[in-house]
Amino acid sequence: MKIAVISDTHLREPDSRLTEIFNEHLADADLLIHCGDLVSFSVWQFFCQHPNFYAALGNCDDWKLSDQLRPLESLSFQGLRIGIAHGWGSRSQVSRNVANSFSPDFDLLCYGHTHIQDWSVVNGIQMLNPGSLTSPRDSKPPSVAILEVAKNMNLSCSFIPVD
């Protein structure tokens, strides 16, 4: 199973670059997750073309999105329990803040906000921050995270540069 995770697109409208990224890296994923700061309703609508698209509300999202998205989202997908949040607080505490907001029975927690890639374990839960699709805050390029889920539910993560 392939899961594509993105965050912090910070776009007012879908553009040709977003369409290219979608077609190349996201469209064929079994599940597409956005960890908040889509920013606009039209960008959210663009991602809704994916049949298994889930997202959390970010702090920079248009007020119209608060009718569609929640700050904390959870789902079970093919036996994998996944939590999604944007995140909050100081950069050094965001992953811990998110981990503390979900019960310990999750397999994966996806978050954003920091614009910095993270693949770590907090409180025994696998954490993933895909970085920012448009404006990373570290020395890495804009990115998409691709998770491969093995039949035994082992997760492997690759950060794919999209600049």
N, CA, C and O of each residue as an XYZ file, in Angstrom:
652
protein
N       0.849     -1.171      0.000
C       0.000      0.000      0.000
C       0.896      1.236      0.000
O       1.925      1.272      0.674
N       0.491      2.237     -0.760
C       1.231      3.501     -0.856
C       0.390      4.628     -0.261
O      -0.771      4.817     -0.625
N       1.003      5.373      0.664
C       0.354      6.535      1.260
C       1.201      7.759      0.938
O       2.403      7.776      1.204
N       0.576      8.779      0.366
C       1.259     10.049      0.095
C       0.827     11.052      1.163
O      -0.362     11.197      1.450
N       1.810     11.744      1.749
C       1.527     12.720      2.808
C       2.172     14.042      2.424
O       3.350     14.102      2.075
N       1.363     15.109      2.498
C       1.839     16.457      2.190
C       1.359     17.413      3.272
O       0.480     17.083      4.068
N       1.946     18.594      3.287
C       1.527     19.604      4.245
C       1.959     20.981      3.773
O       2.825     21.122      2.911
N       1.341     21.980      4.353
C       1.774     23.362      4.185
C       1.956     23.752      2.725
O       3.036     24.174      2.312
N       0.869     23.604      1.938
C       0.944     24.013      0.534
C       0.919     25.537      0.399
O       1.562     26.089     -0.493
N       0.191     26.209      1.267
C       0.157     27.678      1.276
C      -0.069     28.264     -0.108
O       0.669     29.145     -0.550
N      -1.098     27.767     -0.788
C      -1.441     28.284     -2.118
C      -2.851     28.854     -2.103
O      -3.748     28.290     -1.476
N      -3.044     29.964     -2.789
C      -4.380     30.561     -2.915
C      -5.218     29.837     -3.963
O      -6.438     29.744     -3.830
N      -4.562     29.323     -5.007
C      -5.235     28.614     -6.090
C      -4.353     27.457     -6.548
O      -3.128     27.551     -6.464
N      -4.945     26.380     -7.024
C      -4.138     25.332     -7.641
C      -3.422     25.913     -8.866
O      -3.993     26.728     -9.591
N      -2.199     25.502     -9.090
C      -1.456     25.993    -10.242
C      -0.872     24.813    -11.017
O      -1.079     23.659    -10.643
N      -0.152     25.097    -12.083
C       0.381     24.026    -12.933
C       1.400     23.176    -12.190
O       1.487     21.972    -12.431
N       2.172     23.778    -11.292
C       3.148     23.012    -10.509
C       2.436     22.023     -9.588
O       2.856     20.871     -9.472
N       1.361     22.466     -8.932
C       0.600     21.577     -8.053
C      -0.007     20.423     -8.856
O       0.000     19.276     -8.410
N      -0.523     20.733    -10.025
C      -1.083     19.692    -10.889
C      -0.009     18.685    -11.269
O      -0.265     17.481    -11.264
N       1.179     19.152    -11.596
C       2.285     18.266    -11.956
C       2.675     17.372    -10.774
O       2.876     16.170    -10.943
N       2.781     17.958     -9.583
C       3.110     17.180     -8.378
C       2.024     16.143     -8.113
O       2.321     14.986     -7.815
N       0.773     16.562     -8.221
C      -0.337     15.641     -7.999
C      -0.247     14.454     -8.955
O      -0.303     13.300     -8.531
N      -0.107     14.745    -10.245
C      -0.086     13.679    -11.251
C       1.118     12.758    -11.091
O       1.004     11.550    -11.299
N       2.260     13.308    -10.727
C       3.484     12.514    -10.646
C       3.624     11.724     -9.347
O       4.133     10.603     -9.357
N       3.175     12.302     -8.223
C       3.470     11.692     -6.924
C       2.248     11.300     -6.086
O       2.362     10.447     -5.205
N       1.095     11.899     -6.340
C      -0.033     11.734     -5.427
C      -1.199     10.932     -5.996
O      -1.849     10.186     -5.264
N      -1.467     11.072     -7.263
C      -2.674     10.490     -7.855
C      -2.737      8.975     -7.709
O      -3.821      8.421     -7.527
N      -1.598      8.300     -7.784
C      -1.619      6.835     -7.728
C      -1.515      6.267     -6.312
O      -1.471      5.050     -6.134
N      -1.476      7.136     -5.316
C      -1.420      6.665     -3.926
C      -2.762      6.053     -3.531
O      -3.819      6.485     -3.990
N      -2.698      5.049     -2.679
C      -3.929      4.454     -2.161
C      -4.642      5.399     -1.197
O      -5.861      5.345     -1.035
N      -3.859      6.261     -0.566
C      -4.372      7.217      0.415
C      -3.556      8.492      0.286
O      -2.331      8.439      0.167
N      -4.233      9.647      0.309
C      -3.574     10.952      0.273
C      -3.955     11.720      1.533
O      -5.134     11.900      1.836
N      -2.930     12.172      2.264
C      -3.128     12.905      3.516
C      -2.513     14.284      3.385
O      -1.392     14.432      2.898
N      -3.258     15.300      3.826
C      -2.732     16.670      3.899
C      -2.805     17.110      5.356
O      -3.858     17.032      5.989
N      -1.675     17.571      5.877
C      -1.569     17.913      7.304
C      -1.824     19.396      7.592
O      -1.282     19.938      8.556
N      -2.624     20.041      6.786
C      -3.066     21.392      7.091
C      -2.269     22.493      6.426
O      -1.166     22.285      5.921
N      -2.865     23.670      6.442
C      -2.411     24.858      5.720
C      -2.488     24.635      4.214
O      -1.555     24.918      3.463
N      -3.654     24.110      3.807
C      -3.991     24.121      2.380
C      -4.154     25.579      1.955
O      -3.816     25.951      0.831
N      -4.668     26.382      2.854
C      -4.931     27.816      2.791
C      -6.289     28.122      2.160
O      -7.101     28.810      2.779
N      -6.562     27.630      0.948
C      -7.784     28.056      0.278
C      -8.748     26.895      0.016
O      -8.356     25.731     -0.073
N      -9.999     27.259     -0.099
C     -11.045     26.291     -0.408
C     -10.790     25.643     -1.760
O     -11.032     24.446     -1.920
N     -10.305     26.408     -2.741
C     -10.081     25.848     -4.085
C      -8.954     24.822     -4.090
O      -9.002     23.868     -4.867
N      -7.943     24.992     -3.243
C      -6.875     23.992     -3.149
C      -7.424     22.724     -2.503
O      -7.102     21.619     -2.940
N      -8.248     22.871     -1.470
C      -8.896     21.704     -0.858
C      -9.737     20.965     -1.900
O      -9.672     19.738     -1.989
N     -10.527     21.702     -2.690
C     -11.343     21.087     -3.734
C     -10.476     20.344     -4.748
O     -10.845     19.263     -5.207
N      -9.337     20.915     -5.095
C      -8.416     20.268     -6.028
C      -8.002     18.890     -5.502
O      -8.043     17.905     -6.239
N      -7.608     18.822     -4.237
C      -7.171     17.551     -3.663
C      -8.318     16.561     -3.492
O      -8.089     15.352     -3.437
N      -9.541     17.059     -3.407
C     -10.706     16.172     -3.264
C     -10.935     15.290     -4.483
O     -11.757     14.376     -4.425
N     -10.233     15.536     -5.580
C     -10.338     14.645     -6.736
C      -9.754     13.266     -6.429
O     -10.065     12.290     -7.112
N      -8.898     13.190     -5.390
C      -8.357     11.891     -5.000
C      -9.454     11.130     -4.246
O     -10.101     11.706     -3.372
N      -9.676      9.847     -4.564
C     -10.785      9.114     -3.945
C     -10.615      8.844     -2.451
O     -11.604      8.587     -1.764
N      -9.395      8.895     -1.935
C      -9.148      8.662     -0.505
C      -8.302      9.799      0.047
O      -7.152      9.603      0.439
N      -8.887     10.982      0.070
C      -8.198     12.180      0.536
C      -8.714     12.573      1.918
O      -9.921     12.680      2.137
N      -7.778     12.785      2.845
C      -8.109     13.219      4.206
C      -7.182     14.364      4.563
O      -6.026     14.392      4.142
N      -7.690     15.310      5.341
C      -6.891     16.469      5.731
C      -7.319     16.964      7.104
O      -8.425     16.698      7.574
N      -6.395     17.699      7.733
C      -6.668     18.379      9.000
C      -6.655     19.879      8.742
O      -6.017     20.351      7.801
N      -7.351     20.608      9.568
C      -7.415     22.061      9.474
C      -6.119     22.670      9.987
O      -5.646     22.304     11.063
N      -5.545     23.589      9.234
C      -4.324     24.287      9.644
C      -4.614     25.693     10.136
O      -5.710     26.219      9.942
N      -3.626     26.291     10.773
C      -3.816     27.627     11.340
C      -3.899     28.736     10.289
O      -4.350     29.836     10.606
N      -3.480     28.483      9.060
C      -3.552     29.484      7.991
C      -4.681     29.212      7.004
O      -4.779     29.881      5.975
N      -5.529     28.239      7.306
C      -6.583     27.871      6.368
C      -7.730     28.863      6.386
O      -8.093     29.400      7.433
N      -8.293     29.096      5.212
C      -9.436     29.972      5.021
C     -10.573     29.530      5.947
O     -10.759     28.336      6.182
N     -11.323     30.487      6.466
C     -12.403     30.177      7.400
C     -13.424     29.225      6.791
O     -14.065     28.472      7.525
N     -13.596     29.236      5.449
C     -14.547     28.329      4.799
C     -14.165     26.863      5.025
O     -15.030     25.987      5.035
N     -12.880     26.604      5.204
C     -12.437     25.225      5.397
C     -12.805     24.675      6.766
O     -12.817     23.459      6.959
N     -13.104     25.551      7.718
C     -13.483     25.061      9.045
C     -14.816     24.319      9.013
O     -15.130     23.584      9.950
N     -15.604     24.496      7.958
C     -16.839     23.721      7.787
C     -16.541     22.320      7.240
O     -17.369     21.418      7.360
N     -15.367     22.141      6.643
C     -15.016     20.877      5.993
C     -14.000     20.054      6.782
O     -13.997     18.826      6.699
N     -13.137     20.727      7.548
C     -12.005     20.066      8.197
C     -12.010     20.289      9.699
O     -12.564     21.268     10.199
N     -11.378     19.353     10.410
C     -11.221     19.477     11.860
C      -9.737     19.563     12.193
O      -8.907     19.095     11.413
N      -9.385     20.149     13.329
C      -7.969     20.237     13.715
C      -7.324     18.872     13.947
O      -6.132     18.692     13.698
N      -8.112     17.918     14.423
C      -7.636     16.550     14.627
C      -8.534     15.615     13.844
O      -9.757     15.647     13.983
N      -7.922     14.784     13.022
C      -8.669     13.828     12.208
C      -8.093     12.442     12.468
O      -6.884     12.291     12.647
N      -8.937     11.455     12.488
C      -8.453     10.083     12.640
C      -9.191      9.190     11.656
O     -10.346      9.438     11.307
N      -8.496      8.142     11.216
C      -9.090      7.203     10.287
C      -8.418      5.856     10.422
O      -7.296      5.737     10.915
N      -9.133      4.852      9.972
C      -8.576      3.512      9.860
C      -8.601      3.182      8.384
O      -9.650      3.237      7.742
N      -7.434      2.836      7.843
C      -7.333      2.557      6.418
C      -6.588      1.249      6.224
O      -5.398      1.150      6.525
N      -7.284      0.263      5.728
C      -6.726     -1.068      5.484
C      -5.965     -1.597      6.704
O      -4.879     -2.164      6.582
N      -6.563     -1.396      7.877
C      -6.010     -1.918      9.125
C      -5.009     -1.015      9.816
O      -4.531     -1.350     10.901
N      -4.683      0.100      9.230
C      -3.729      1.049      9.810
C      -4.499      2.186     10.465
O      -5.325      2.829      9.816
N      -4.239      2.439     11.739
C      -4.915      3.530     12.465
C      -4.044      4.774     12.359
O      -2.906      4.781     12.829
N      -4.586      5.845     11.730
C      -3.823      7.045     11.401
C      -4.483      8.274     12.012
O      -5.700      8.443     11.936
N      -3.670      9.124     12.614
C      -4.124     10.425     13.111
C      -3.491     11.516     12.276
O      -2.347     11.395     11.839
N      -4.247     12.592     12.054
C      -3.767     13.724     11.265
C      -4.026     15.001     12.046
O      -5.118     15.212     12.573
N      -3.005     15.854     12.114
C      -3.132     17.171     12.747
C      -2.200     18.123     12.030
O      -1.254     17.703     11.364
N      -2.475     19.406     12.172
C      -1.525     20.379     11.632
C      -0.385     20.568     12.629
O       0.786     20.439     12.272
N      -0.722     20.864     13.843
C       0.267     21.079     14.888
C       0.206     22.497     15.420
O      -0.417     23.376     14.825
N       0.870     22.706     16.557
C       0.849     23.999     17.238
C       1.994     24.035     18.237
O       2.564     23.003     18.594
N       2.315     25.232     18.676
C       3.359     25.413     19.669
C       4.724     25.635     19.039
O       4.854     25.745     17.820
N       5.731     25.699     19.889
C       7.094     25.927     19.398
C       7.543     24.739     18.556
O       7.118     23.608     18.792
N       8.395     24.996     17.582
C       8.822     23.947     16.645
C       9.346     22.712     17.357
O       9.092     21.588     16.924
N      10.068     22.910     18.434
C      10.663     21.765     19.126
C       9.622     20.905     19.854
O       9.923     19.775     20.240
N       8.422     21.416     20.044
C       7.388     20.690     20.790
C       6.213     20.222     19.946
O       5.318     19.552     20.462
N       6.193     20.558     18.660
C       5.014     20.255     17.834
C       4.733     18.758     17.778
O       3.590     18.345     17.972
N       5.748     17.936     17.519
C       5.491     16.493     17.416
C       4.983     15.932     18.740
O       4.100     15.074     18.746
N       5.523     16.397     19.849
C       5.064     15.938     21.163
C       3.630     16.415     21.426
O       2.813     15.656     21.946
N       3.323     17.661     21.071
C       1.961     18.176     21.245
C       0.948     17.324     20.471
O      -0.121     16.990     20.982
N       1.305     16.983     19.233
C       0.413     16.157     18.413
C       0.282     14.759     19.021
O      -0.826     14.241     19.157
N       1.404     14.156     19.383
C       1.374     12.803     19.964
C       0.512     12.760     21.223
O      -0.207     11.787     21.450
N       0.582     13.798     22.032
C      -0.197     13.838     23.273
C      -1.688     14.077     23.033
O      -2.493     13.920     23.951
N      -2.058     14.452     21.820
C      -3.465     14.726     21.501
C      -4.217     13.505     20.993
O      -5.436     13.546     20.828
N      -3.491     12.417     20.745
C      -4.105     11.186     20.266
C      -3.845     10.075     21.273
O      -2.878     10.125     22.033
N      -4.709      9.079     21.270
C      -4.504      7.932     22.161
C      -3.304      7.117     21.668
O      -2.910      7.239     20.508
N      -2.728      6.298     22.529
C      -1.524      5.543     22.158
C      -1.764      4.366     21.217
O      -0.818      3.664     20.861
N      -3.015      4.137     20.806
C      -3.276      2.985     19.938
C      -3.169      3.299     18.445
O      -3.575      2.482     17.619
N      -2.634      4.462     18.088
C      -2.437      4.808     16.685
C      -1.142      4.202     16.165
O      -0.167      4.055     16.903
N      -1.147      3.851     14.877
C       0.048      3.326     14.227
C       0.903      4.447     13.646
O       2.125      4.325     13.564
N       0.253      5.542     13.243
C       0.931      6.630     12.551
C       0.226      7.936     12.847
O      -1.000      8.021     12.785
N       1.015      8.965     13.172
C       0.478     10.318     13.327
C       1.195     11.217     12.332
O       2.423     11.304     12.325
N       0.414     11.883     11.496
C       0.950     12.789     10.482
C       0.657     14.221     10.906
O      -0.454     14.535     11.332
N       1.647     15.078     10.790
C       1.478     16.474     11.204
C       2.308     17.392     10.319
O       3.140     16.929      9.538
N       2.079     18.686     10.445
C       2.796     19.694      9.663
C       3.261     20.820     10.556
O       3.857     20.586     11.608
N       2.987     22.051     10.134
C       3.222     23.291     10.864
C       4.679     23.749     10.900
O       4.943     24.940     10.733
N       5.616     22.854     11.110
C       7.011     23.274     11.243
C       7.689     23.496      9.898
O       8.702     24.191      9.829
N       7.152     22.919      8.831
C       7.758     22.945      7.490
C       9.091     22.200      7.476
O       9.935     22.460      6.618
N       9.286     21.281      8.416
C      10.529     20.529      8.550
C      10.201     19.033      8.554
O       9.342     18.577      9.308
N      10.895     18.282      7.705
C      10.666     16.839      7.619
C      10.997     16.144      8.945
O      11.961     16.488      9.628
N      10.168     15.162      9.282
C      10.401     14.380     10.495
C       9.872     12.970     10.295
O       8.748     12.779      9.830
N      10.676     12.000     10.643
C      10.275     10.591     10.660
C      10.864     10.049     11.945
O      12.014      9.613     11.972
N      10.078     10.075     13.009
C      10.585      9.715     14.334
C       9.496      9.013     15.126
O       8.364      8.874     14.663
N       9.849      8.577     16.314
C       8.897      7.931     17.204
C       8.767      8.784     18.468
O       9.767      9.144     19.089
N       7.529      9.100     18.838
C       7.240      9.851     20.053
C       6.188      9.069     20.829
O       5.153      8.698     20.275
N       6.447      8.819     22.103
C       5.513      8.060     22.950
C       5.153      6.710     22.322
O       4.034      6.224     22.484
N       6.098      6.117     21.611
C       5.873      4.809     20.999
C       5.073      4.833     19.709
O       4.729      3.774     19.186
N       4.767      6.021     19.179
C       3.974      6.154     17.955
C       4.859      6.721     16.847
O       5.630      7.654     17.071
N       4.740      6.148     15.652
C       5.482      6.659     14.500
C       4.911      8.005     14.089
O       3.709      8.144     13.863
N       5.797      9.001     13.995
C       5.404     10.366     13.628
C       5.950     10.687     12.244
O       7.052     10.269     11.888
N       5.163     11.437     11.464
C       5.608     11.862     10.145
C       5.218     13.302      9.889
O       4.046     13.668      9.975
N       6.212     14.115      9.573
C       5.993     15.457      9.047
C       6.635     15.456      7.661
O       7.843     15.253      7.546
N       5.844     15.679      6.605
C       6.397     15.611      5.254
C       7.212     16.836      4.858
O       7.756     16.884      3.755
N       7.304     17.832      5.747
C       7.907     19.102      5.357
C       6.864     19.917      4.612
O       5.676     19.595      4.650
N       7.295     20.956      3.946
C       6.363     21.817      3.221
C       6.431     21.544      1.724
O       7.504     21.318      1.166
N       5.278     21.570      1.094
C       5.207     21.379     -0.350
C       5.722     22.609     -1.097
O       6.081     22.515     -2.271
N       5.761     23.768     -0.420
C       6.165     24.996     -1.119
C       7.276     25.784     -0.429
O       8.042     26.470     -1.106
N       7.386     25.707      0.886
C       8.330     26.597      1.573
C       8.953     25.938      2.807
O       8.570     26.245      3.935
N       9.915     25.031      2.591
C      10.564     24.380      3.740
C      11.366     25.380      4.574
O      11.826     26.404      4.071
N      11.520     25.060      5.846
C      12.262     25.938      6.760
C      13.603     25.332      7.162
O      14.235     25.790      8.114
N      14.028     24.320      6.448
C      15.341     23.748      6.697
C      16.099     23.778      5.367
O      15.636     24.401      4.412
N      17.214     23.140      5.294
C      18.030     23.186      4.084
C      17.547     22.221      3.004
O      18.184     22.092      1.959
N      16.426     21.544      3.252
C      15.917     20.561      2.303
C      14.940     21.218      1.324
O      14.357     22.257      1.633
N      14.761     20.613      0.144
C      13.824     21.180     -0.832
C      12.371     20.907     -0.444
O      12.111     20.089      0.438
N      11.419     21.587     -1.097
C      10.010     21.238     -0.916
C       9.836     19.743     -1.165
O      10.533     19.164     -1.999
N       8.894     19.109     -0.432
C       8.837     17.653     -0.502
C       7.451     17.072     -0.295
O       6.530     17.713      0.212
N       7.359     15.822     -0.719
C       6.225     14.932     -0.496
C       6.780     13.726      0.247
O       7.872     13.256     -0.075
N       6.059     13.221      1.222
C       6.468     11.978      1.888
C       5.657     10.832      1.294
O       4.436     10.912      1.164
N       6.362      9.772      0.939
C       5.717      8.573      0.411
C       5.983      7.431      1.387
O       7.130      7.082      1.666
N       4.909      6.869      1.889
C       4.999      5.723      2.794
C       4.645      4.462      2.027
O       3.657      4.417      1.294
N       5.452      3.461      2.206
C       5.134      2.127      1.697
C       4.773      1.282      2.919
O       5.532      1.216      3.886
N       3.626      0.650      2.864
C       3.147     -0.171      3.964
C       3.210     -1.627      3.521
O       2.522     -2.032      2.584
N       4.039     -2.405      4.202
C       4.189     -3.826      3.877
C       2.979     -4.610      4.396
O       2.195     -4.103      5.199
N       2.844     -5.823      3.937
C       1.726     -6.675      4.373
C       1.707     -6.882      5.891
O       0.643     -7.054      6.485
N       2.904     -6.864      6.520
C       2.979     -7.008      7.977
C       2.793     -5.671      8.696
O       2.984     -5.584      9.909
N       2.422     -4.632      7.947
C       2.151     -3.278      8.447
C       3.421     -2.500      8.814
O       3.324     -1.435      9.423
N       4.587     -2.996      8.463
C       5.803     -2.203      8.635
C       5.760     -1.025      7.679
O       5.353     -1.160      6.525
N       6.185      0.134      8.171
C       6.158      1.366      7.390
C       7.569      1.758      6.984
O       8.496      1.681      7.791
N       7.734      2.178      5.739
C       8.987      2.789      5.312
C       8.638      4.127      4.657
O       7.627      4.245      3.965
N       9.480      5.124      4.882
C       9.190      6.481      4.436
C      10.306      7.000      3.545
O      11.488      6.814      3.833
N       9.913      7.654      2.462
C      10.846      8.359      1.589
C      10.344      9.791      1.426
O       9.158     10.030      1.202
N      11.269     10.728      1.543
C      10.937     12.129      1.278
C      11.357     12.431     -0.163
O      12.532     12.323     -0.513
N      10.388     12.807     -0.985
C      10.625     13.035     -2.406
C      10.695     14.546     -2.661
O       9.717     15.255     -2.428
N      11.845     15.041     -3.137
C      11.927     16.471     -3.453
C      11.057     16.820     -4.654
O      11.008     16.070     -5.630
N      10.377     17.951     -4.583
C       9.479     18.371     -5.670
C       9.792     19.783     -6.160
O       8.911     20.480     -6.664
N      11.042     20.200     -6.010
C      11.390     21.556     -6.479
C      11.775     21.573     -7.918
O      12.094     22.632     -8.460
